[in-house]
Amino acid sequence: MAGHVLYAVMCGSPVTQHASRLVSLAQAKGWEVCVVATPDALKWLDIPSLIAQTGHPVRHRYKYPGDPDILPQAEAMIVAPATVNTINKWAAGIADTLALGLVVEGLGMGLPIVAVPFTNAAMARHPAFGESIEKLRAWGVTVLYGPDVLPLHPPGTGERITDRFPWHLPVEALGPPRVE
């Protein structure tokens, strides 16, 4: 499987509790999946279960100087669910967490990256969010966002619709690993 590594970047959202769904779908397409989490995503993740499912540790912080890299190099990335915070920081080039550092670097490396934002209608109306989505798209990131992907919900109701999150869409958009 070397060379067919997908980083599944998880953000702090109630949808993140279903991260194993993305892992299963990507593995079925031939990807070796490594989960990378923002610090806020940790409260939603079943880390022991994801380690068992992927065979890799769940990374959430930068390594210490001299520590070896414990994940194989990514060939592609999926950022889902992508929060407003992550989308805006990513578009601004901010790399203050491992997850952001990896997606900022992945963009610079020209890796295929698919993002699926999950936010409420009020947060989505902030002008910076729309501008950030357009920047990421212009830079080659496939951002799956809009009423045809997942309708926005009122503030405070996100936990009620976590089962509606379209985990299959970023996996389909990315496709199977390239065979060389």
Buried (B, 14 or more C-beta within 10 A) or exposed (E): EEEBBBBBBBBBBBBBBBBBBBBEBBBEBEBBBBBBBBBBBBEBBBBEEBEEBBEBBBBBEEEEEEEEEEBBEBBBBBBBBBBBBBBBBBBEEBBEBBBBBBBBEBBEEEBBBBBBBBBBEEBBEEEEBEEBBEBBEEEEBBBBBEEEBBEBBEEEEBEEBBEEBBBEBBBEBBEEBEEE
